[in-house]
Amino acid sequence: MEKRAGFLDRLFHLTEHGTDIKTEIIAGITTFMTMAYILIVNPSILSAAGMDKGAVLTATALAGFIGTILMAGFANYPFALAPGMGLNAFFAFTVCKQMGYSWEMALAAVFIEGLIFIVLSVTNIREAIFNAIPLNLKQAVSAGIGLFIAFIGMGTANIIVANPATKVSLFSFKGALTAGTFASTGTPVILAILGILFTSILLAKNVKGNILWGVIATWVLGMICEATGLYVPNPELGAFSTFPHLPNGIASLWPASISPILFKLDFSQILTFNFIVVLFSFLFVDIFDTLGTLVGVSTKANMLDENGKLPNIKGALLADAVATSIGAILGTSTTTTFVESAAGVSEGGRTGLTAVTVAVLFIISLFLSPIFMAIPGFATAPALVVVGFLMFTSVAKLDLSDITEAVPCYLAILAMPFFYSISEGISFGVISYVLINLFCGKTNKISILMYILAIIFIAKYILL
């Protein structure tokens, strides 16, 4: 046992990073628990494009496993990868349903996007973009991602809901009682709120594994409520059973075949203008979502050096790029670094052992998918809200005494939750940073690459 611990210590440099095996494994489990929803959501979204749902589930788990293992091997970072949200919706609803392209052609665009990313990563272009972003703006990105994660968590638990008049509003308990749906819609909201409070108390008491215990405790409480009738599953209302379901007995644990979507790339439209538009849309969103995630999570984990740079970022970017192309071959939309990695980082995860733990759980999920799929949104929501708080604390490090620094940071933070996009937050932050400092005569603060990025961002809003 000691030899094994010593091997893992040397392999992942655990002591050097101030961590240990137990901490890394708990961090990995926590990250996986907060992102396991992708195993349910990704097949649901991509099936709208005509893809086989069971095959997409298998591809999602395999892409998550491969991408996360690559992150551990190339960079030794605690970041997890899987087919990304937003990009999968763009894939299914915009490219396939709205523009009318086949999912096979969309997979080809994702594959080529990954190849371009590999070139950009190897030639240091993506690394240069990361390093060009001012440190103050990096802190703002971390805080903005915190609000974005919290917004996702509250939406997942229906604590906040869509409202035609105010865009977003608090869940109406009175409305649920009047409609007679409280046991299906109101109870999960209460459970999520209790979960947030419970996790926060554990956090305040410095209980190890507080976020993971918060997820488990909320899930168990949900099962108790379901067993006693306080919570009534109703799929039509988005309320699903908290208990694992095996419709075909033990056979339900066997992964669905990936053959309907494996190697189904269609390059016949590669020279058309619309294909190029689709390709660059994938490319643009992915590059800045990934950079934003790396900036935010690494900032929170204190991984940046004294110059605000992330050591070995090339390995992290390369893992992300290679995973994108491999994911397309497997039959899924863009595989990218998940912002939920912040949950594991908040638990103390600092090395690739955290990533390896997540990767192993992705493989296990292929055979235990009914169990992982039973984790309800209201149980993972507290983790996302609390992690959002932990990332938002980066706002305390911002230097707000200089308006030319403060306003771009403010706009970057606001844009992420309001526009539901990390890349839009970076975009607003960069454009405003360049323009405000330019017109205030502080051109010495603006690098050439920041000028180029600002021009690219502005062009994107005009052309795409």
N, C-alpha and C positions, 0 to 999 in steps of 0.2 A: 504493500500500500504506500509506504514511504517512497519507494523507488518511482511509483507511478506519479505521486505528487511532485517529486523532484523533476521528473520528465516534463510534466505539464508546466511547472514553474519555469524551466529553461526554455521550453517551446514558446510560451506566451509571455515570458518576462513578467510574471505575476508580481514578484517581490519588488521589482523595479518600478512597477506602476502602483504600488501600494495596495494590492488587492490579494485575494486568495481564491482557492477553488470554490468554496461554498458560496462566497459572494458572487462570483462570476456565474455560477449555475443558477442561483436565485434570480440574478439580473436577467439571464437568458430566458428563464421561465416567465418572468414578468413581462418582458418585451413580447414574447410569443402570445401570451394571454391577451395583451392589448391589441395585437394585430391579427389574431386568429379570425377575426370577422372577414378578412379578405378571402378566406376559403369558402365563405358563403356568398359574399357580395360579388366577387369577380365572376363566378359562373353565372350568377343571375343576370349581370349586366351584359356579358359577352353572348349569352344565349339569345339576347334580343337581336343580335346580328346574324342569328341562324346557326351559331356554333353549338355543338353537343355539350350539354351542361355537365354531365358526368366526366367527360373527357377534359373539360376546362378545369374542373376541380383537381383532377390529377395533375394537369399541366401547371396549375397554380402552385401546388405543393412542391412539385419538382423544381420549378423556377425559383421558388423561395429557398429551397435547399441548396441548389447550385450557386445562386447569387450570394447567399449568406456565407457559404463555405469559401467562395472566392474572396469575399471581404476579409475573412479571417486569415486566409493564406497570403493574400497580396499586401494587406495593410496591418493586420493584427489589431483591428479596431472592433469595438462592440456594436457595430451597426448591422441591422438586419435588412434584407432586401426581399421584395416580392412584387408582383404586378401592381402598379400604382393606381390609386384612386384618382379620378379626374381624367387621367390619360385613358383609362379603360372606357369611361363614359364618352370621351371624344371619339375613341375607336368605334364604339358600337352605334352611338346615336347621331354623331356628326358625319363621320367618314362613310359608314355603311348605310344608315337609314336615310340621312338627309342628302348626302352627296351621291348615294346610290352605288358606291363601290362594293365589291364583294369583300368578305372578311379575309379571304385568301390574299387579295391585293393589299389590304391594310396590314396584314402580317409581313408582307414583303417590304412595306414602308418602314415598319418597326425594325426589321432585320437590317436594312440599309442604314437607318438612323444609328443603330448600335455600332456598325462598322465605322461610320463617321466619328462617333464618340471615341472609338478606340484610337483613331488617328489623332484626334484632338487631345486625348489624354497622353499618348506617347510623345507628342510634340510639345507638351507643356502648356498648350493654349488654355485648357480648362483650369490648370493650376495657376496660370498667370491671372486669369479672371478672378479666381478666389483671392489671390494675394493683392489684387488691385483695389478691392473693396476696403475702405477705411475701417479701422478698428472700431470706432464709435458706431458705424453703421452695422458692423457685425454684431455688436451687442444688441442693437435695435432689432436685427433679424431674429435673434434668439428670443427676445421678448415678444415680438410679433408672432412667432411660431407658437409661443406659449398661449397667447389669446386664441390663435387658430385651433390648436389642439383642444382647448377648453370648449370652444364653440362647437367643434365636432362632437365632443363628449356629451355636451348638453343636448345637442340635436339627436344623437343616437338614443338617448334616454327619454326624448320628447319632453324634457324640462322646458325647452324652448320649441315653439312650433311656428309654421308659416302663418302669416296673418295678412290678408289683402289690404287692410287699412294701414298697418304699421310695419309691414314686411315681416317682422319677427315679433313674437310676444310670448309671455309666460303661459305654460299649459293651464287650461281652465279646468280646475277641479269641479267647479259648479256645473260647467257644461257637460262634463263626463257623468256627473250624478244625474243631471236632467235627461241625458241621452240613454241612461241605463247601461253605460259601458265602463263604469268606474273600475270594476274588477279586472278589466282587460287593459285599460289605458291609464287609469289613475294610480293603481297600485304600483306598477313599474316605476312611475315618476317618484313616488314616495320612497320606494326601495333605493332608487339611485341617489336621492338626496341623503337618505340615511347612510348609504355607502360612502358618499363624499365626506360626511361628518365623521364616520368611523375611521376612514383612512386618514383624515386630517388629524384626528386624535392620536392615532398610531404614529403619524409623522412627528407630531409635537413631542411625543414620548420617546422618540428615537428608536422605535421598535424595528428590528432588522426585518426586511422583507415586507414593510408596511403596505406598499402598493399591491403586492401579490396577495397578501392576507385580506386586503380590502376587496379585491375581486372575488376571492373564494368565499369570504363571509357574505357578500351581497348575493352571490349565486346560491349559496346554501339557504339563505333567508328566503330567496325567491322560490326554491323548491318546497320549503316549509309552507309558504303562502299558497303555493299551487296545491299542495297536498290537503290543506285545510279549507280550500275554496276561496281564500282571500284574493288569489290571483287566478283568473280564468283565461287560458290561452284562446286566442281568436286570430288565426292567420290573416283574415280579411282586414283586421285592424292593426296588423303588424305585431301581434302578441303571440309568441310561440312558446311551446312547452320548454320548461327548464330541465326536463329529464331526457337523457339520451334515448333515441328511438331506433329500433332495429326492425324495419319493415320486413326484411327477408331473413330474419334470424341471423345466425353467425355469418351468412354469406354477405350481409350488409357491410361487414368489416373489410371486404376485399376491394381494392381500388378499381375504379372504372377504367376501361381500356382507353388509352390515349390515341389510338390509331386514327379516329375520325378527323383529328386536327394536326397530327404529327407530320412535319415536312410538307404542309399544304400551302406553300408560298407561291403567289402568282406574280411574276415579274413582267407580264405582258403589257402593262400600262406604264412601265418605268420611265418612258421618254415623254409622257404627256405633261402638260402644264399643271393640271390638277393633282397629278401624283406628286409633283415637286412641291406644290403648296401643302399637301398633306404631310409629306416628308419633313418639311421645315417647320410645320406646326408641331409635330411630335418632337422634333429636335429642340425647338426653342423652349417649349414648356418643360421638357425633361431636364435640359441642362441647368436651368435656373431653379427648378424645384430641387434637384439634387444638390446643387451648390448651396442653396438656402438651408436645406436639411443639415448638410455637413457643417456649415457655418454655425447654425443654431445649436445643434447637439454638441459639437466639439467645444463651443464656447462655454456651454453649461458644464461640461466635464473638465474644464480647465486644461484642455489638450493643446490650445494654441500657445505658441512660443512668445517671447517678449516682443516680437515684431508683428504679432497677430497672425502668424502663419501656422498652418496645420502640418506638422511633420509627416512625411510619407503620404501626403494627400494623393500623389500620383497613383499609388497602389489602390486607394479607395475609389478613385475615379475610374481606373482601369477595370476594377471588379464590377462596378456599375455598368460600364460600357459593354463588357463581354457578356454579362448576365442579360442585357437587353437583347442581344442577337441570339443567344441560346434560348431565351424565353420565346422569341418569335418562332424559332425552329420547333420548339415544343408545342406551340399553338396558343400563345397568350399575348396580351398586350404588353406594353413597355414595363420591364422589370426595373425597379428603381429603389434607392435607399429610402427606408420608411422613417417618417418623422416620429413614429411610435418608439423608435430606438431610444428616445429620450427617457422612456419609462425604465428601461434597464440601466441606463446611465445614472438615473436618479437613485437606483438601488445599489449603486457602487460599481457597476460593470465598467471596466476600463480596457479590456483586451479582447482578442479574437476568441477566447474561450467562451465569452458571452455569446458571440456570433455562432460558434460551433454548437452551443446548447440550443439555440433557436433553430439551427439547421437540422439537428437531430429530431427536434419536435415536429418539424415540417414532414420529415419522413414518417415518424410515428403517426402523424395526423392522417396519412394515407390509409392507415389501418384502423384508426380510432376516430375517423371523421364524425361519426354520430355523437361522440362525447364532446369533441371540440365545438361542433356545431350547436350543441345544447347550451353553450355559454351565452347567456342573453346579453343584448346591448346594454341593458340597465346595470349589468354587473361590471362591464368593462368601462362604462362611462365614468365612474368615480376615479379610476386610474388616470384617464385622460384629463379630467379636470384638475386633479392634484398635480400631475406632471406639468400641465399648463401653468399652474402657479409657480412651480419650481423653475421653469424656464423664464417666466415673466420677471422673476427676481433680478434678471440681468439688467433690467431697466435702472436698477440702483447704481450700476456702474457707468451709466451714461453721463457725459459732461454736457449739461444743459445750459452752461453759462454763455456759450457761443451760439447765437441764433442760427448761424449758417451751418452748424452741426446739428443743432437740436431739431429744427423743423424737418429736414430730410429723415431723421430718425423717427420722428413723430408720424410722418406720412407713411413710412415703411411699416410701422407697427399697426397703424389703422387699416392699411390696405389689405393685409393678410386675412383677418377674419371677415371684413366687409366684402371683399371680392372673392373670398373662399379660395385663395391661391397664394402660395408662397412666392411664386415667380412674379406675380403682380406687385407684391410688397417690395421685392428687390428692385423691380422696374421703377416704381414710383420713388423709391429711396435714391436710386442712382440718378435718375433724371433731375429730381429736385436738388440733389446735392451739387450736381454740375452746374445747373442754371443759377441757383442762388449764389454759389461761390463765384461764378463767372461774373455776374452782374454786380457783385459786391467787391470786385477787384482782387479776390483772393485766389488768383489762378495758380499760385505756387502750391496750393493744396490738391490740385487736380492733376492726376496722371494722364498720360496720353490714352491709356487703355480705358480710363473712366470716360473720357470724351467719346471714344469709339463705342463703348457700351451704351451711353446715353443716346447716341445717334441711332444705334441698332434698335433700341427700345422704342424710340419715337417712330422709326420707320415701321416697326411691327404694328403699331396702332393704326398707321395709315394704310398699310398694304395687306395685313392679314385680318 
